[in-house]
Amino acid sequence: MNSFGIRFRFTTFGESHGKALGCVVDGVPAGLELDEAFIQSELDRRKPGKTKFETARKEDDAVEILSGVFEGKTTGTPIAMVIFNKNQKSKDYSNIKDVFRPGHADFTYFHKYGIRDYRGGGRSSARETAARVAAGAVAKLMLKELGVEFFSGISEIDGIEAENFDYEYAKKSEIFALDSQMEAAQKEAVLRAKNAHDSVGGVVRVLIKNAPVGLGEPMYYKLDAVLADAMMGINAVKAVEIGDGCLSSKSRGSQNNDQIRSNGFTSNHAGGILGGIGNGEDIVLNVYFKPTPSIFQKQHTITTSGEEVDFELKGRHDPCVAIRGSVVAESMAALVIADMVLLNMGRTIEGVKNYYKG
Ligand SMILES: Cc1cc2nc3c(=O)[nH]c(=O)nc-3n(C[C@H](O)[C@H](O)[C@H](O)COP(=O)(O)O)c2cc1C
């Protein structure tokens, strides 16, 4: 189960401290100009070690495209991309070789597979999300042809909430902050936690603009359900909201309904999705990340043989995973929309006739 999507489908491989990680993207239409510099720039947004608000592990995350492209254009065959790991320090993890980190996947992976890949958590490490970002960049390139755009940023850190959502500002911010007024306090919260050998949680907001009306299958592949699946599948994500989300359970129908006029909806409480189908409005998601599990304080746990121990972790970790999680959430959103766009093409006989008979 390392694949996601039906028509636009990607599979990832690799571990945190293995030789490399990467992905195979299948279903990309032929003839798409594959802008390698764009794919790399997306990886650069996610790569670790850029600022003091992130893990000190430095990785170039330089992507190599192995297949599926000829003379700069996609060939309709699988696109394989690889990123070699450069800055692994497995010895950072030697003191947790036989213990399970509270809050991480060590305990569950060991009980499922009987193997303790202590080097950075192996496949459970969010290093795998670099491959999702590479695949997401291909999805974005395809969707750019239709005018669909993706944005994201940090709306909340440690309970400090954005009041404005400026996606252009977020692109320049060291922590991808959406609200310049809240940025300093949010940064301070990250550094305070880091200095206390602790971590903080945060919320990422994703915005999808110009997605065509009609995306999403009405029963078992609903647009909101698949977006939620994609977001919940990101490491450390614990909740997802579409549009007003949880707030809508507290409001009245008269407040929550988006009124319709000939030129569109007058509000967007629904977050761009009705009945599992995109309504053409902005699609808005709030993605909730828990605090990084790997902290540098004394904690109680057990060893692989069941012995109770106290331990203190060493190594390099993000003090707030939501920051780098922002581009990952945006990429997963692009992968879902790309799949939905291709799936939607056969929805009416007119559409099928147009394609075959012109
Ligand atoms: C971009 C990103 C970076 C992350 N970096 C770390 C990290 O440095 N240390 C850590 O313990 N967890 C990190 N995580 C979170 C863990 O991978 C995650 O909590 C763990 O796999 C357990 O899964 P769960 O929290 O979804 O239950 C990161 C998550 C993301 C999205």
The ligand as an ORCA input file, in Angstrom:
! r2SCAN-3c Opt
* xyz 0 1
  C       7.412     17.541      7.111
  C       7.410     16.686      8.337
  C       8.575     16.552      9.093
  C       8.585     15.757     10.228
  N       9.737     15.680     10.950
  C       9.755     14.975     12.092
  C      10.924     14.967     12.915
  O      11.919     15.644     12.641
  N      10.887     14.186     14.034
  C       9.791     13.468     14.409
  O       9.809     12.816     15.426
  N       8.667     13.487     13.653
  C       8.628     14.208     12.515
  N       7.482     14.222     11.759
  C       6.288     13.493     12.234
  C       6.418     11.985     12.239
  O       6.834     11.490     10.973
  C       5.094     11.345     12.656
  O       4.608     11.952     13.820
  C       5.260      9.856     12.902
  O       5.482      9.199     11.673
  C       4.077      9.190     13.610
  O       2.934      9.282     12.811
  P       1.601     10.029     13.311
  O       2.042     11.247     14.062
  O       0.888     10.379     12.042
  O       0.848      9.074     14.177
  C       7.421     15.042     10.623
  C       6.243     15.187      9.865
  C       6.234     16.009      8.746
  C       4.966     16.168      7.963
*
